[in-house]
Amino acid sequence: MILVVDFGGQYNQLIARRVRDLNVYCELVPFHKALAAAKEKKPTGLIFTGGPSSVYEDQAPQIEAEIFQLGIPILGLCYGMQLIASSLGGRVTRAEFKEFGKTSLDHTGHPLFKDVSQPTQVWMSHADRVAALPEGFTAIASTANCPLAAIADDQRKIYGFQFHAEVNHSLEGRQMLRNFVFDICGEEASWTMANYAKTAIDQVRAQVGDGQVLLGLSGGVDSSVVAALLSKAIGPRLTCIFVDHGLMRKNEGDEVEAAFKDSGMHFIRIDAEDRFLARLAGVTDPEAKRKAIGDEFIRVFEEVGKEIKSVDFLAQGTIYPDVIESGWGDSAVIKSHHNVGGLPDVIEFRGLVEPLRLLFKDEVRKLGKELGLPDYLTNRQPFPGPGLAIRIIGDITKAKLDILREADAIFRSELEASGFQEADQYFAVLTNTQSVGVMGDYRTYDYTLALRSVSTSDFMTADWSRIPYDILDKVSTRIINEVPGINRVVYDITSKPPATIEWE
């Protein structure tokens, strides 16, 4: 296995995902537990992640010097490289020129850059730099503003990249990680989703014992895969509750019911639109929305649990990106997910069952296929648990929800009918901005609708989709003509980072 040591950056679990893409088992551990974990688990390699701190600050994350004496190959990325240099006698200072974005990298042909173009494109995101190398290290790559963009101590097998090899914008970063994992660490490609499925089923059985489990089933990829996995693990002791909170897309509630009501699982649909809208009345802050929705979900589950009696555990489709963006370990909070940061402090269950918590979206899809789920479920594009509540800027009303449902349905149907293949997630956002327009010689003062479409493989980074103008024109025309309350349509051309995929 490879152990990823977390220093609090936003791409930390993405590094683990990249290693898993190589069919190599990988775990992530907080930096203050790294030494103990390395001694216990005996990994073939360590990868130090990036992080928001500067190594020379008093409260910056550090690591025990002993970890460098274990003889385990180490690769540091961004902050990880700076920490290596600082810990081993080098010097890190504030950079004269900050680097953020795509950068051309020249390398020396070191084995870490085997089969990598010269030069190659990498993604930089740093304000500090290594100013002096520790003894035994040499520079193996540079950029125009960073002479020490990659460093190596081949004798001790300790390496560092100032750039983020794990993100898609580093075009050959995966090859660099492959070189480290296989050529430096000597790993083998033996970890598969079939093995993960077996392990997850065994873990659920061990955790639940003879208890009863209640699953909040949204019909999305994550909860559907959890349903299939739990069904295999505990069979009839699983009850699936679909809480229709009134925040779904057009016709989605009926589609979810049709997909699962005859599946053999114990399926219950609850109409909770009125109580969720009452809970959200007047709430405009996105974090407050998420927490209110998360709390209300739990309250509904508790009530149902009491009605069907003897429910011991609550199951959720929590996945890695949910955990990352809600704040994991020492990471900064980007946004609380209703099933992570949005959960109330008191839950009337013995515990949570979250078998997907360590998986990324593409891994969840692979697991679903392994469990025998049909393609129309495993390939369904992501839909957030809070639903349209976080695709409406400002307060939530039924009237706004109806406007957004119609506009979103038009956008999605036209994009799908066009045959455009370069979009992995696409949806509409009802902004809180109203503007003047003219329709039929009459003045209007209605909402601006934003369209969002991105291409991505991991949902940790994403690029905005280059939808042809004629498709956008058709979508805009239909929305303006068919959906009362909208008189202006705009298209979001921001990638992730710096934006997130959702607006809230």
Salt bridges, closest charged atoms under 4 A:
ASP21 OD2 - ARG17 NH1 2.50
ASP21 OD2 - ARG18 NH1 3.90
ASP21 OD2 - ARG174 NH1 3.81
GLU27 OE1 - LYS41 NZ 3.15
GLU66 OE2 - LYS39 NZ 2.75
GLU99 OE1 - HIS126 NE2 2.94
ASP128 OD1 - ARG94 NH1 3.33
ASP153 OD2 - ARG156 NE 2.72
ASP154 OD1 - HIS110 NE2 2.78
GLU166 OE2 - HIS164 ND1 2.80
ASP183 OD2 - LYS114 NZ 2.78
ASP202 OD2 - LYS198 NZ 3.36
ASP222 OD2 - LYS361 NZ 2.88
ASP244 OD2 - ARG269 NH2 2.83
GLU252 OE2 - ARG249 NH2 2.71
GLU252 OE2 - ARG380 NH2 2.01
ASP254 OD1 - ARG269 NH1 3.02
GLU257 OE1 - ARG269 NH1 2.66
ASP295 OD2 - ARG279 NH1 2.88
ASP295 OD1 - ARG299 NH1 2.72
GLU296 OE2 - ARG275 NE 2.73
GLU296 OE1 - ARG279 NH1 2.66
GLU302 OE2 - ARG299 NH2 2.97
GLU303 OE1 - ARG275 NH1 2.95
ASP312 OD1 - ARG350 NH1 3.54
ASP322 OD1 - HIS337 ND1 3.31
GLU325 OE1 - LYS335 NZ 3.95
GLU325 OE1 - HIS337 NE2 3.15
GLU325 OE2 - LYS496 NZ 2.95
GLU348 OE1 - LYS306 NZ 3.50
GLU354 OE1 - ARG357 NH1 2.83
ASP362 OD2 - ARG17 NH2 2.52
GLU363 OE1 - ARG20 NH1 3.11
ASP375 OD1 - LYS369 NZ 2.88
ASP395 OD1 - LYS400 NZ 2.69
ASP402 OD2 - LYS398 NZ 3.36
ASP402 OD1 - ARG405 NH2 3.19
GLU406 OE1 - LYS250 NZ 3.10
ASP408 OD2 - ARG412 NE 2.65
GLU414 OE1 - LYS474 NZ 3.55
GLU414 OE2 - ARG478 NH1 2.80
ASP458 OD2 - ARG18 NH2 2.74
ASP463 OD2 - ARG466 NH1 3.14
GLU482 OE2 - ARG478 NE 2.84
ASP492 OD2 - ARG452 NE 3.44
GLU502 OE2 - ARG391 NH2 2.67
GLU504 OE1 - LYS289 NZ 3.06
